[in-house]
Amino acid sequence: MTKLAELADARSGDKGNHANIGVVARSEECYRRLEQELTCEQVASYFSGLGASRVVRYELPKLWAFNFVLYDALAGGASESLRIDTQGKLLGTAILELELPEAPR
């Protein structure tokens, strides 16, 4: 298995009750791999404990990047949530631990 951190960097934040996670690949080759393997379904499953109503992936191929929006994932957002990470700032760090299958050789 390959951790996402070996292929990309990430940063996250909030938009009210929604979280967004930017994932930037380390190279075009890494981007092409993530384009196939880092799906909305996989991200939704990985963060299933947050109870997001849906996950949308936006592709930014010229930047070798993706932006994932996790709708309704912050338990009301910064002003309402009782969670420790009310603004989703740690989600970028957390997603880097996601394991992907080994790349075919």
Buried (B, 14 or more C-beta within 10 A) or exposed (E): EBEBBEBBBBBBBBBEBBBBBBBBBBEEEBBEBBBEBBBBEBBBEBBEEBEBEEBBBEEEEEEBBBBBBBBBBBBEBBEEBEBEBBBBEEBBBBBBEBEBEEEEE
